């Protein structure tokens, strides 16, 4: 179920393309990196991933944990 002002990302090509276009637009508009935009969208709970997609936040957490060990 879609929610207004919410991003639902799954493996459908059109949803991936919309997500990438949205990130590119916001990155350009706010003059921030795409990674920063992606992180902020997740932080605000504005995105829902399908179960088989890892969240960007979890990927970052795993990367930092492996660096700190």
PDB file of N, H, CA, C and O in Angstrom:
ATOM      1  N   UNK A   1       0.838  -1.176   0.000  1.00  0.00           N
ATOM      2  CA  UNK A   1       0.000   0.000   0.000  1.00  0.00           C
ATOM      3  C   UNK A   1       0.890   1.250   0.000  1.00  0.00           C
ATOM      4  O   UNK A   1       1.804   1.367   0.817  1.00  0.00           O
ATOM      5  N   UNK A   2       0.625   2.149  -0.891  1.00  0.00           N
ATOM      6  H   UNK A   2      -0.117   2.053  -1.554  1.00  0.00           H
ATOM      7  CA  UNK A   2       1.411   3.374  -0.972  1.00  0.00           C
ATOM      8  C   UNK A   2       0.884   4.428  -0.018  1.00  0.00           C
ATOM      9  O   UNK A   2      -0.313   4.504   0.256  1.00  0.00           O
ATOM     10  N   UNK A   3       1.794   5.228   0.475  1.00  0.00           N
ATOM     11  H   UNK A   3       2.767   5.166   0.252  1.00  0.00           H
ATOM     12  CA  UNK A   3       1.423   6.357   1.318  1.00  0.00           C
ATOM     13  C   UNK A   3       1.880   7.619   0.629  1.00  0.00           C
ATOM     14  O   UNK A   3       2.925   7.639  -0.021  1.00  0.00           O
ATOM     15  N   UNK A   4       1.106   8.665   0.770  1.00  0.00           N
ATOM     16  H   UNK A   4       0.257   8.649   1.298  1.00  0.00           H
ATOM     17  CA  UNK A   4       1.468   9.949   0.196  1.00  0.00           C
ATOM     18  C   UNK A   4       2.772  10.424   0.815  1.00  0.00           C
ATOM     19  O   UNK A   4       2.953  10.329   2.029  1.00  0.00           O
ATOM     20  N   UNK A   5       3.672  10.927   0.004  1.00  0.00           N
ATOM     21  H   UNK A   5       3.526  11.004  -0.982  1.00  0.00           H
ATOM     22  CA  UNK A   5       4.975  11.420   0.434  1.00  0.00           C
ATOM     23  C   UNK A   5       5.827  10.324   1.070  1.00  0.00           C
ATOM     24  O   UNK A   5       6.569  10.575   2.019  1.00  0.00           O
ATOM     25  N   UNK A   6       5.715   9.129   0.549  1.00  0.00           N
ATOM     26  H   UNK A   6       5.112   8.925  -0.222  1.00  0.00           H
ATOM     27  CA  UNK A   6       6.493   7.997   1.048  1.00  0.00           C
ATOM     28  C   UNK A   6       7.022   7.225  -0.158  1.00  0.00           C
ATOM     29  O   UNK A   6       6.339   7.097  -1.174  1.00  0.00           O
ATOM     30  N   UNK A   7       8.235   6.716  -0.035  1.00  0.00           N
ATOM     31  H   UNK A   7       8.789   6.820   0.791  1.00  0.00           H
ATOM     32  CA  UNK A   7       8.867   5.981  -1.125  1.00  0.00           C
ATOM     33  C   UNK A   7       8.817   4.492  -0.804  1.00  0.00           C
ATOM     34  O   UNK A   7       9.206   4.066   0.283  1.00  0.00           O
ATOM     35  N   UNK A   8       8.338   3.716  -1.753  1.00  0.00           N
ATOM     36  H   UNK A   8       8.021   4.062  -2.636  1.00  0.00           H
ATOM     37  CA  UNK A   8       8.331   2.268  -1.632  1.00  0.00           C
ATOM     38  C   UNK A   8       9.299   1.734  -2.669  1.00  0.00           C
ATOM     39  O   UNK A   8       9.098   1.922  -3.869  1.00  0.00           O
ATOM     40  N   UNK A   9      10.344   1.071  -2.213  1.00  0.00           N
ATOM     41  H   UNK A   9      10.507   0.919  -1.239  1.00  0.00           H
ATOM     42  CA  UNK A   9      11.370   0.586  -3.127  1.00  0.00           C
ATOM     43  C   UNK A   9      11.406  -0.932  -3.123  1.00  0.00           C
ATOM     44  O   UNK A   9      11.626  -1.563  -2.089  1.00  0.00           O
ATOM     45  N   UNK A  10      11.190  -1.497  -4.283  1.00  0.00           N
ATOM     46  H   UNK A  10      11.012  -0.985  -5.123  1.00  0.00           H
ATOM     47  CA  UNK A  10      11.304  -2.943  -4.454  1.00  0.00           C
ATOM     48  C   UNK A  10      12.163  -3.207  -5.683  1.00  0.00           C
ATOM     49  O   UNK A  10      12.916  -2.333  -6.112  1.00  0.00           O
ATOM     50  N   UNK A  11      12.058  -4.380  -6.239  1.00  0.00           N
ATOM     51  H   UNK A  11      11.446  -5.090  -5.891  1.00  0.00           H
ATOM     52  CA  UNK A  11      12.917  -4.738  -7.371  1.00  0.00           C
ATOM     53  C   UNK A  11      12.332  -4.388  -8.732  1.00  0.00           C
ATOM     54  O   UNK A  11      12.909  -4.755  -9.756  1.00  0.00           O
ATOM     55  N   UNK A  12      11.218  -3.699  -8.771  1.00  0.00           N
ATOM     56  H   UNK A  12      10.749  -3.401  -7.939  1.00  0.00           H
ATOM     57  CA  UNK A  12      10.638  -3.303 -10.046  1.00  0.00           C
ATOM     58  C   UNK A  12      11.479  -2.189 -10.666  1.00  0.00           C
ATOM     59  O   UNK A  12      11.824  -1.222  -9.987  1.00  0.00           O
ATOM     60  N   UNK A  13      11.806  -2.317 -11.932  1.00  0.00           N
ATOM     61  H   UNK A  13      11.525  -3.103 -12.484  1.00  0.00           H
ATOM     62  CA  UNK A  13      12.663  -1.313 -12.586  1.00  0.00           C
ATOM     63  C   UNK A  13      12.110   0.115 -12.498  1.00  0.00           C
ATOM     64  O   UNK A  13      12.879   1.058 -12.311  1.00  0.00           O
ATOM     65  N   UNK A  14      10.811   0.285 -12.627  1.00  0.00           N
ATOM     66  H   UNK A  14      10.186  -0.481 -12.778  1.00  0.00           H
ATOM     67  CA  UNK A  14      10.246   1.635 -12.579  1.00  0.00           C
ATOM     68  C   UNK A  14      10.411   2.253 -11.189  1.00  0.00           C
ATOM     69  O   UNK A  14      10.671   3.451 -11.073  1.00  0.00           O
ATOM     70  N   UNK A  15      10.264   1.457 -10.146  1.00  0.00           N
ATOM     71  H   UNK A  15      10.053   0.484 -10.240  1.00  0.00           H
ATOM     72  CA  UNK A  15      10.448   1.971  -8.783  1.00  0.00           C
ATOM     73  C   UNK A  15      11.904   2.326  -8.516  1.00  0.00           C
ATOM     74  O   UNK A  15      12.191   3.329  -7.862  1.00  0.00           O
ATOM     75  N   UNK A  16      12.819   1.513  -9.017  1.00  0.00           N
ATOM     76  H   UNK A  16      12.587   0.698  -9.549  1.00  0.00           H
ATOM     77  CA  UNK A  16      14.248   1.812  -8.876  1.00  0.00           C
ATOM     78  C   UNK A  16      14.597   3.107  -9.613  1.00  0.00           C
ATOM     79  O   UNK A  16      15.329   3.953  -9.101  1.00  0.00           O
ATOM     80  N   UNK A  17      14.051   3.242 -10.840  1.00  0.00           N
ATOM     81  H   UNK A  17      13.456   2.554 -11.257  1.00  0.00           H
ATOM     82  CA  UNK A  17      14.334   4.435 -11.631  1.00  0.00           C
ATOM     83  C   UNK A  17      13.770   5.686 -10.941  1.00  0.00           C
ATOM     84  O   UNK A  17      14.444   6.714 -10.879  1.00  0.00           O
ATOM     85  N   UNK A  18      12.548   5.602 -10.430  1.00  0.00           N
ATOM     86  H   UNK A  18      12.000   4.767 -10.481  1.00  0.00           H
ATOM     87  CA  UNK A  18      11.955   6.735  -9.710  1.00  0.00           C
ATOM     88  C   UNK A  18      12.781   7.102  -8.481  1.00  0.00           C
ATOM     89  O   UNK A  18      12.987   8.282  -8.199  1.00  0.00           O
ATOM     90  N   UNK A  19      13.248   6.107  -7.762  1.00  0.00           N
ATOM     91  H   UNK A  19      13.081   5.149  -7.991  1.00  0.00           H
ATOM     92  CA  UNK A  19      14.055   6.337  -6.565  1.00  0.00           C
ATOM     93  C   UNK A  19      15.370   7.024  -6.934  1.00  0.00           C
ATOM     94  O   UNK A  19      15.767   8.000  -6.297  1.00  0.00           O
ATOM     95  N   UNK A  20      16.035   6.514  -7.957  1.00  0.00           N
ATOM     96  H   UNK A  20      15.712   5.721  -8.475  1.00  0.00           H
ATOM     97  CA  UNK A  20      17.295   7.119  -8.399  1.00  0.00           C
ATOM     98  C   UNK A  20      17.096   8.548  -8.882  1.00  0.00           C
ATOM     99  O   UNK A  20      17.902   9.427  -8.578  1.00  0.00           O
ATOM    100  N   UNK A  21      16.031   8.781  -9.631  1.00  0.00           N
ATOM    101  H   UNK A  21      15.376   8.067  -9.878  1.00  0.00           H
ATOM    102  CA  UNK A  21      15.732  10.135 -10.116  1.00  0.00           C
ATOM    103  C   UNK A  21      15.433  11.088  -8.958  1.00  0.00           C
ATOM    104  O   UNK A  21      15.859  12.243  -8.972  1.00  0.00           O
ATOM    105  N   UNK A  22      14.705  10.601  -7.967  1.00  0.00           N
ATOM    106  H   UNK A  22      14.359   9.663  -7.956  1.00  0.00           H
ATOM    107  CA  UNK A  22      14.383  11.416  -6.793  1.00  0.00           C
ATOM    108  C   UNK A  22      15.653  11.777  -6.031  1.00  0.00           C
ATOM    109  O   UNK A  22      15.838  12.928  -5.633  1.00  0.00           O
ATOM    110  N   UNK A  23      16.531  10.789  -5.827  1.00  0.00           N
ATOM    111  H   UNK A  23      16.380   9.854  -6.150  1.00  0.00           H
ATOM    112  CA  UNK A  23      17.787  11.046  -5.123  1.00  0.00           C
ATOM    113  C   UNK A  23      18.649  12.046  -5.890  1.00  0.00           C
ATOM    114  O   UNK A  23      19.236  12.948  -5.294  1.00  0.00           O
ATOM    115  N   UNK A  24      18.724  11.888  -7.199  1.00  0.00           N
ATOM    116  H   UNK A  24      18.246  11.155  -7.684  1.00  0.00           H
ATOM    117  CA  UNK A  24      19.526  12.805  -8.021  1.00  0.00           C
ATOM    118  C   UNK A  24      18.983  14.228  -7.942  1.00  0.00           C
ATOM    119  O   UNK A  24      19.741  15.188  -7.810  1.00  0.00           O
ATOM    120  N   UNK A  25      17.662  14.350  -8.025  1.00  0.00           N
ATOM    121  H   UNK A  25      17.046  13.570  -8.132  1.00  0.00           H
ATOM    122  CA  UNK A  25      17.055  15.674  -7.959  1.00  0.00           C
ATOM    123  C   UNK A  25      17.332  16.333  -6.603  1.00  0.00           C
ATOM    124  O   UNK A  25      17.759  17.486  -6.544  1.00  0.00           O
ATOM    125  N   UNK A  26      17.086  15.593  -5.516  1.00  0.00           N
ATOM    126  H   UNK A  26      16.739  14.656  -5.564  1.00  0.00           H
ATOM    127  CA  UNK A  26      17.297  16.156  -4.179  1.00  0.00           C
ATOM    128  C   UNK A  26      18.768  16.478  -3.938  1.00  0.00           C
ATOM    129  O   UNK A  26      19.092  17.488  -3.314  1.00  0.00           O
ATOM    130  N   UNK A  27      19.647  15.628  -4.427  1.00  0.00           N
ATOM    131  H   UNK A  27      19.383  14.807  -4.934  1.00  0.00           H
ATOM    132  CA  UNK A  27      21.079  15.863  -4.288  1.00  0.00           C
ATOM    133  C   UNK A  27      21.485  17.158  -4.980  1.00  0.00           C
ATOM    134  O   UNK A  27      22.254  17.952  -4.438  1.00  0.00           O
ATOM    135  N   UNK A  28      20.966  17.356  -6.163  1.00  0.00           N
ATOM    136  H   UNK A  28      20.341  16.712  -6.603  1.00  0.00           H
ATOM    137  CA  UNK A  28      21.267  18.570  -6.915  1.00  0.00           C
ATOM    138  C   UNK A  28      20.643  19.801  -6.256  1.00  0.00           C
ATOM    139  O   UNK A  28      21.284  20.845  -6.136  1.00  0.00           O
ATOM    140  N   UNK A  29      19.407  19.668  -5.837  1.00  0.00           N
ATOM    141  H   UNK A  29      18.886  18.820  -5.935  1.00  0.00           H
ATOM    142  CA  UNK A  29      18.680  20.793  -5.245  1.00  0.00           C
ATOM    143  C   UNK A  29      19.335  21.278  -3.948  1.00  0.00           C
ATOM    144  O   UNK A  29      19.525  22.477  -3.745  1.00  0.00           O
ATOM    145  N   UNK A  30      19.675  20.326  -3.079  1.00  0.00           N
ATOM    146  H   UNK A  30      19.521  19.352  -3.244  1.00  0.00           H
ATOM    147  CA  UNK A  30      20.257  20.686  -1.781  1.00  0.00           C
ATOM    148  C   UNK A  30      21.784  20.738  -1.802  1.00  0.00           C
ATOM    149  O   UNK A  30      22.411  21.089  -0.803  1.00  0.00           O
ATOM    150  N   UNK A  31      22.377  20.389  -2.939  1.00  0.00           N
ATOM    151  H   UNK A  31      21.868  20.104  -3.751  1.00  0.00           H
ATOM    152  CA  UNK A  31      23.831  20.376  -3.090  1.00  0.00           C
ATOM    153  C   UNK A  31      24.500  19.488  -2.033  1.00  0.00           C
ATOM    154  O   UNK A  31      25.464  19.881  -1.375  1.00  0.00           O
ATOM    155  N   UNK A  32      23.952  18.281  -1.897  1.00  0.00           N
ATOM    156  H   UNK A  32      23.169  17.962  -2.431  1.00  0.00           H
ATOM    157  CA  UNK A  32      24.471  17.273  -0.977  1.00  0.00           C
ATOM    158  C   UNK A  32      24.746  15.995  -1.761  1.00  0.00           C
ATOM    159  O   UNK A  32      24.273  15.831  -2.886  1.00  0.00           O
ATOM    160  N   UNK A  33      25.504  15.107  -1.164  1.00  0.00           N
ATOM    161  H   UNK A  33      25.888  15.241  -0.251  1.00  0.00           H
ATOM    162  CA  UNK A  33      25.770  13.834  -1.826  1.00  0.00           C
ATOM    163  C   UNK A  33      24.510  12.972  -1.831  1.00  0.00           C
ATOM    164  O   UNK A  33      23.611  13.146  -1.008  1.00  0.00           O
ATOM    165  N   UNK A  34      24.471  12.053  -2.769  1.00  0.00           N
ATOM    166  H   UNK A  34      25.201  11.913  -3.438  1.00  0.00           H
ATOM    167  CA  UNK A  34      23.340  11.125  -2.836  1.00  0.00           C
ATOM    168  C   UNK A  34      23.295  10.272  -1.571  1.00  0.00           C
ATOM    169  O   UNK A  34      22.213   9.956  -1.077  1.00  0.00           O
ATOM    170  N   UNK A  35      24.455   9.899  -1.046  1.00  0.00           N
ATOM    171  H   UNK A  35      25.334  10.156  -1.448  1.00  0.00           H
ATOM    172  CA  UNK A  35      24.503   9.113   0.191  1.00  0.00           C
ATOM    173  C   UNK A  35      23.864   9.885   1.350  1.00  0.00           C
ATOM    174  O   UNK A  35      23.146   9.300   2.159  1.00  0.00           O
ATOM    175  N   UNK A  36      24.119  11.183   1.433  1.00  0.00           N
ATOM    176  H   UNK A  36      24.703  11.659   0.775  1.00  0.00           H
ATOM    177  CA  UNK A  36      23.519  12.008   2.492  1.00  0.00           C
ATOM    178  C   UNK A  36      22.007  12.065   2.360  1.00  0.00           C
ATOM    179  O   UNK A  36      21.282  11.973   3.351  1.00  0.00           O
ATOM    180  N   UNK A  37      21.542  12.215   1.138  1.00  0.00           N
ATOM    181  H   UNK A  37      22.130  12.289   0.333  1.00  0.00           H
ATOM    182  CA  UNK A  37      20.097  12.265   0.892  1.00  0.00           C
ATOM    183  C   UNK A  37      19.462  10.929   1.257  1.00  0.00           C
ATOM    184  O   UNK A  37      18.420  10.885   1.911  1.00  0.00           O
ATOM    185  N   UNK A  38      20.095   9.846   0.832  1.00  0.00           N
ATOM    186  H   UNK A  38      20.942   9.882   0.301  1.00  0.00           H
ATOM    187  CA  UNK A  38      19.577   8.506   1.116  1.00  0.00           C
ATOM    188  C   UNK A  38      19.502   8.270   2.623  1.00  0.00           C
ATOM    189  O   UNK A  38      18.500   7.765   3.129  1.00  0.00           O
ATOM    190  N   UNK A  39      20.547   8.631   3.323  1.00  0.00           N
ATOM    191  H   UNK A  39      21.361   9.041   2.912  1.00  0.00           H
ATOM    192  CA  UNK A  39      20.578   8.452   4.782  1.00  0.00           C
ATOM    193  C   UNK A  39      19.463   9.258   5.456  1.00  0.00           C
ATOM    194  O   UNK A  39      18.789   8.756   6.355  1.00  0.00           O
ATOM    195  N   UNK A  40      19.272  10.498   5.022  1.00  0.00           N
ATOM    196  H   UNK A  40      19.820  10.905   4.292  1.00  0.00           H
ATOM    197  CA  UNK A  40      18.252  11.359   5.628  1.00  0.00           C
ATOM    198  C   UNK A  40      16.847  10.836   5.346  1.00  0.00           C
ATOM    199  O   UNK A  40      15.985  10.889   6.224  1.00  0.00           O
ATOM    200  N   UNK A  41      16.604  10.336   4.141  1.00  0.00           N
ATOM    201  H   UNK A  41      17.304  10.293   3.428  1.00  0.00           H
ATOM    202  CA  UNK A  41      15.305   9.759   3.814  1.00  0.00           C
ATOM    203  C   UNK A  41      15.007   8.582   4.733  1.00  0.00           C
ATOM    204  O   UNK A  41      13.884   8.429   5.214  1.00  0.00           O
ATOM    205  N   UNK A  42      16.022   7.749   4.976  1.00  0.00           N
ATOM    206  H   UNK A  42      16.934   7.873   4.585  1.00  0.00           H
ATOM    207  CA  UNK A  42      15.826   6.615   5.884  1.00  0.00           C
ATOM    208  C   UNK A  42      15.622   7.079   7.312  1.00  0.00           C
ATOM    209  O   UNK A  42      14.778   6.544   8.030  1.00  0.00           O
ATOM    210  N   UNK A  43      16.393   8.070   7.725  1.00  0.00           N
ATOM    211  H   UNK A  43      17.079   8.505   7.141  1.00  0.00           H
ATOM    212  CA  UNK A  43      16.284   8.594   9.084  1.00  0.00           C
ATOM    213  C   UNK A  43      14.879   9.145   9.361  1.00  0.00           C
ATOM    214  O   UNK A  43      14.375   9.041  10.480  1.00  0.00           O
ATOM    215  N   UNK A  44      14.264   9.721   8.347  1.00  0.00           N
ATOM    216  H   UNK A  44      14.674   9.805   7.439  1.00  0.00           H
ATOM    217  CA  UNK A  44      12.914  10.276   8.486  1.00  0.00           C
ATOM    218  C   UNK A  44      11.821   9.234   8.245  1.00  0.00           C
ATOM    219  O   UNK A  44      10.635   9.563   8.238  1.00  0.00           O
ATOM    220  N   UNK A  45      12.223   7.985   8.049  1.00  0.00           N
ATOM    221  H   UNK A  45      13.187   7.718   8.054  1.00  0.00           H
ATOM    222  CA  UNK A  45      11.284   6.886   7.781  1.00  0.00           C
ATOM    223  C   UNK A  45      10.370   7.176   6.601  1.00  0.00           C
ATOM    224  O   UNK A  45       9.168   6.915   6.654  1.00  0.00           O
ATOM    225  N   UNK A  46      10.949   7.720   5.536  1.00  0.00           N
ATOM    226  H   UNK A  46      11.925   7.932   5.492  1.00  0.00           H
ATOM    227  CA  UNK A  46      10.180   8.040   4.340  1.00  0.00           C
ATOM    228  C   UNK A  46      10.314   6.975   3.258  1.00  0.00           C
ATOM    229  O   UNK A  46       9.810   7.145   2.148  1.00  0.00           O
ATOM    230  N   UNK A  47      10.989   5.886   3.579  1.00  0.00           N
ATOM    231  H   UNK A  47      11.398   5.748   4.480  1.00  0.00           H
ATOM    232  CA  UNK A  47      11.188   4.829   2.581  1.00  0.00           C
ATOM    233  C   UNK A  47      10.888   3.471   3.198  1.00  0.00           C
ATOM    234  O   UNK A  47      11.203   3.203   4.357  1.00  0.00           O
ATOM    235  N   UNK A  48      10.275   2.632   2.389  1.00  0.00           N
ATOM    236  H   UNK A  48      10.019   2.850   1.448  1.00  0.00           H
ATOM    237  CA  UNK A  48      10.028   1.251   2.777  1.00  0.00           C
ATOM    238  C   UNK A  48      10.687   0.363   1.739  1.00  0.00           C
ATOM    239  O   UNK A  48      10.420   0.493   0.544  1.00  0.00           O
ATOM    240  N   UNK A  49      11.544  -0.537   2.190  1.00  0.00           N
ATOM    241  H   UNK A  49      11.761  -0.643   3.161  1.00  0.00           H
ATOM    242  CA  UNK A  49      12.191  -1.490   1.308  1.00  0.00           C
ATOM    243  C   UNK A  49      11.434  -2.807   1.364  1.00  0.00           C
ATOM    244  O   UNK A  49      10.781  -3.113   2.362  1.00  0.00           O
ATOM    245  N   UNK A  50      11.523  -3.579   0.300  1.00  0.00           N
ATOM    246  H   UNK A  50      12.054  -3.331  -0.510  1.00  0.00           H
ATOM    247  CA  UNK A  50      10.996  -4.935   0.366  1.00  0.00           C
ATOM    248  C   UNK A  50      11.911  -5.735   1.272  1.00  0.00           C
ATOM    249  O   UNK A  50      13.014  -5.287   1.586  1.00  0.00           O
ATOM    250  N   UNK A  51      11.488  -6.870   1.683  1.00  0.00           N
ATOM    251  H   UNK A  51      10.592  -7.234   1.429  1.00  0.00           H
ATOM    252  CA  UNK A  51      12.261  -7.651   2.647  1.00  0.00           C
ATOM    253  C   UNK A  51      13.642  -8.044   2.149  1.00  0.00           C
ATOM    254  O   UNK A  51      14.579  -8.148   2.941  1.00  0.00           O
ATOM    255  N   UNK A  52      13.779  -8.264   0.841  1.00  0.00           N
ATOM    256  H   UNK A  52      13.018  -8.179   0.198  1.00  0.00           H
ATOM    257  CA  UNK A  52      15.075  -8.738   0.342  1.00  0.00           C
ATOM    258  C   UNK A  52      16.067  -7.620   0.063  1.00  0.00           C
ATOM    259  O   UNK A  52      17.186  -7.891  -0.372  1.00  0.00           O
ATOM    260  N   UNK A  53      15.685  -6.371   0.303  1.00  0.00           N
ATOM    261  H   UNK A  53      14.776  -6.151   0.656  1.00  0.00           H
ATOM    262  CA  UNK A  53      16.622  -5.255   0.141  1.00  0.00           C
ATOM    263  C   UNK A  53      17.180  -4.867   1.502  1.00  0.00           C
ATOM    264  O   UNK A  53      16.432  -4.719   2.469  1.00  0.00           O
ATOM    265  N   UNK A  54      18.491  -4.703   1.574  1.00  0.00           N
ATOM    266  H   UNK A  54      19.098  -4.824   0.789  1.00  0.00           H
ATOM    267  CA  UNK A  54      19.094  -4.204   2.808  1.00  0.00           C
ATOM    268  C   UNK A  54      18.949  -2.691   2.845  1.00  0.00           C
ATOM    269  O   UNK A  54      19.071  -2.023   1.818  1.00  0.00           O
ATOM    270  N   UNK A  55      18.691  -2.157   4.019  1.00  0.00           N
ATOM    271  H   UNK A  55      18.592  -2.699   4.853  1.00  0.00           H
ATOM    272  CA  UNK A  55      18.605  -0.707   4.117  1.00  0.00           C
ATOM    273  C   UNK A  55      19.996  -0.113   4.093  1.00  0.00           C
ATOM    274  O   UNK A  55      20.961  -0.731   4.544  1.00  0.00           O
ATOM    275  N   UNK A  56      20.085   1.068   3.573  1.00  0.00           N
ATOM    276  H   UNK A  56      19.301   1.570   3.207  1.00  0.00           H
ATOM    277  CA  UNK A  56      21.351   1.782   3.487  1.00  0.00           C
ATOM    278  C   UNK A  56      21.950   1.955   4.873  1.00  0.00           C
ATOM    279  O   UNK A  56      23.162   1.835   5.051  1.00  0.00           O
ATOM    280  N   UNK A  57      21.105   2.235   5.848  1.00  0.00           N
ATOM    281  H   UNK A  57      20.120   2.333   5.703  1.00  0.00           H
ATOM    282  CA  UNK A  57      21.570   2.433   7.216  1.00  0.00           C
ATOM    283  C   UNK A  57      22.235   1.155   7.748  1.00  0.00           C
ATOM    284  O   UNK A  57      23.274   1.232   8.405  1.00  0.00           O
ATOM    285  N   UNK A  58      21.653  -0.009   7.473  1.00  0.00           N
ATOM    286  H   UNK A  58      20.810  -0.072   6.939  1.00  0.00           H
ATOM    287  CA  UNK A  58      22.234  -1.271   7.936  1.00  0.00           C
ATOM    288  C   UNK A  58      23.553  -1.564   7.227  1.00  0.00           C
ATOM    289  O   UNK A  58      24.483  -2.098   7.831  1.00  0.00           O
ATOM    290  N   UNK A  59      23.632  -1.213   5.944  1.00  0.00           N
ATOM    291  H   UNK A  59      22.877  -0.779   5.453  1.00  0.00           H
ATOM    292  CA  UNK A  59      24.883  -1.411   5.208  1.00  0.00           C
ATOM    293  C   UNK A  59      25.973  -0.529   5.799  1.00  0.00           C
ATOM    294  O   UNK A  59      27.099  -0.984   6.003  1.00  0.00           O
ATOM    295  N   UNK A  60      25.644   0.734   6.077  1.00  0.00           N
ATOM    296  H   UNK A  60      24.729   1.104   5.912  1.00  0.00           H
ATOM    297  CA  UNK A  60      26.623   1.642   6.690  1.00  0.00           C
ATOM    298  C   UNK A  60      27.048   1.136   8.064  1.00  0.00           C
ATOM    299  O   UNK A  60      28.233   1.135   8.396  1.00  0.00           O
ATOM    300  N   UNK A  61      26.080   0.712   8.849  1.00  0.00           N
ATOM    301  H   UNK A  61      25.117   0.713   8.579  1.00  0.00           H
ATOM    302  CA  UNK A  61      26.388   0.207  10.196  1.00  0.00           C
ATOM    303  C   UNK A  61      27.349  -0.969  10.115  1.00  0.00           C
ATOM    304  O   UNK A  61      28.318  -1.031  10.872  1.00  0.00           O
ATOM    305  N   UNK A  62      27.091  -1.901   9.205  1.00  0.00           N
ATOM    306  H   UNK A  62      26.304  -1.851   8.590  1.00  0.00           H
ATOM    307  CA  UNK A  62      27.964  -3.067   9.041  1.00  0.00           C
ATOM    308  C   UNK A  62      29.367  -2.645   8.620  1.00  0.00           C
ATOM    309  O   UNK A  62      30.359  -3.183   9.111  1.00  0.00           O
ATOM    310  N   UNK A  63      29.440  -1.685   7.711  1.00  0.00           N
ATOM    311  H   UNK A  63      28.633  -1.249   7.312  1.00  0.00           H
ATOM    312  CA  UNK A  63      30.750  -1.217   7.238  1.00  0.00           C
ATOM    313  C   UNK A  63      31.539  -0.585   8.371  1.00  0.00           C
ATOM    314  O   UNK A  63      32.725  -0.871   8.535  1.00  0.00           O
ATOM    315  N   UNK A  64      30.892   0.273   9.157  1.00  0.00           N
ATOM    316  H   UNK A  64      29.929   0.505   9.024  1.00  0.00           H
ATOM    317  CA  UNK A  64      31.596   0.927  10.257  1.00  0.00           C
ATOM    318  C   UNK A  64      31.994  -0.056  11.352  1.00  0.00           C
ATOM    319  O   UNK A  64      33.065   0.073  11.946  1.00  0.00           O
ATOM    320  N   UNK A  65      31.141  -1.034  11.619  1.00  0.00           N
ATOM    321  H   UNK A  65      30.272  -1.140  11.136  1.00  0.00           H
ATOM    322  CA  UNK A  65      31.477  -2.044  12.629  1.00  0.00           C
ATOM    323  C   UNK A  65      32.700  -2.840  12.205  1.00  0.00           C
ATOM    324  O   UNK A  65      33.561  -3.146  13.030  1.00  0.00           O
ATOM    325  N   UNK A  66      32.780  -3.176  10.920  1.00  0.00           N
ATOM    326  H   UNK A  66      32.080  -2.928  10.250  1.00  0.00           H
ATOM    327  CA  UNK A  66      33.932  -3.949  10.455  1.00  0.00           C
ATOM    328  C   UNK A  66      35.217  -3.114  10.493  1.00  0.00           C
ATOM    329  O   UNK A  66      36.301  -3.656  10.709  1.00  0.00           O
ATOM    330  N   UNK A  67      35.100  -1.804  10.286  1.00  0.00           N
ATOM    331  H   UNK A  67      34.220  -1.364  10.111  1.00  0.00           H
ATOM    332  CA  UNK A  67      36.264  -0.928  10.350  1.00  0.00           C
ATOM    333  C   UNK A  67      36.754  -0.781  11.788  1.00  0.00           C
ATOM    334  O   UNK A  67      37.958  -0.753  12.041  1.00  0.00           O
ATOM    335  N   UNK A  68      35.818  -0.688  12.719  1.00  0.00           N
ATOM    336  H   UNK A  68      34.840  -0.711  12.513  1.00  0.00           H
ATOM    337  CA  UNK A  68      36.160  -0.436  14.122  1.00  0.00           C
ATOM    338  C   UNK A  68      36.691  -1.671  14.848  1.00  0.00           C
ATOM    339  O   UNK A  68      37.246  -1.552  15.940  1.00  0.00           O
ATOM    340  N   UNK A  69      36.529  -2.850  14.257  1.00  0.00           N
ATOM    341  H   UNK A  69      36.078  -2.947  13.370  1.00  0.00           H
ATOM    342  CA  UNK A  69      36.983  -4.074  14.928  1.00  0.00           C
ATOM    343  C   UNK A  69      38.451  -4.281  14.774  1.00  0.00           C
ATOM    344  O   UNK A  69      38.992  -5.264  15.279  1.00  0.00           O
TER     345      UNK A  69
END
